[in-house]
């Protein structure tokens, strides 16, 4: 269990979710990943990725010029 942070500001779809997936794989099961992103498509992409991977979207925070997503990675069997 660990915590990872990904700054994908400036990256457009699909790269923020690709970076989220890489960070989640590196962090391992039951870890927290924070994604900073300014692409509005991520507002639908991140929840969809979480559903497909058995992860939990814990929070989405609107910081004005970007969003902060907090994701709890799923158990190993969903990878």
N, C-alpha and C positions, 0 to 999 in steps of 0.2 A: 504494500500500500504506500503510495507516494502522492505528491502534488506536482503538477507541471503547469507551465504557463506558455501560451502561444500568442505571439503578436502578429496577427494577419491583417493589420490595418494596411490598406492600399491594395490588397489582393482581391481579385474578383473570382466569382464562382467558376470552377469548383474548388479553387485552391484553399480557401479557409477550412472547408470540411476535410480536405486531404491532409492538411496540417494537423487538424484536430485528431484525425484517425491515427496519424503517425505518433503524435504525443500520447494518445491513449494506449497504443500498443507498447510504447516504451515504458509508460508508467505502470502498466500491468493491471490486473483485476482489482476492483474495489478501490480505485484511486480517484483523485479529483484532478480535472483538467480545466484550466481557465483559458478561454479563447477571447481575445480582443479582436474585433472585426468591425469594419465600416461598410461592408457590402450588405445592403438590405435583403438580398436573397438569402443570406444566412439565417434570417428570422424564420424561414420555412425549412431550409436545408439542415440546420443543426437539429431541430426536433425530429425530422425524418431520419437522420442518421442515428440518433439515439434510439428510436423505435426499432430500427433494423439491427442494431448492435446490442440490444439489451442494456443500454446505458440509461441513466436518469438525468434529465435536464433539471438541475436543482434551482437555477436562477437565471434570469435574463435581466440585465440592468441597462437602461438607456442612459448613456453618459453624454448625450447631446450630439457629439460628432462621431460617436461609435458606440458599440454595445459590448458588454462583458457577459459572456456565457459561462456558467459553471456547470460542469458535467461530471457526474459520478460514473466511472466506467463500470461496465457489467462484469459478471463473473466470467471466468475463463471459457466456459462452454459456449459462450455467445460469440467468440472471436473467430 
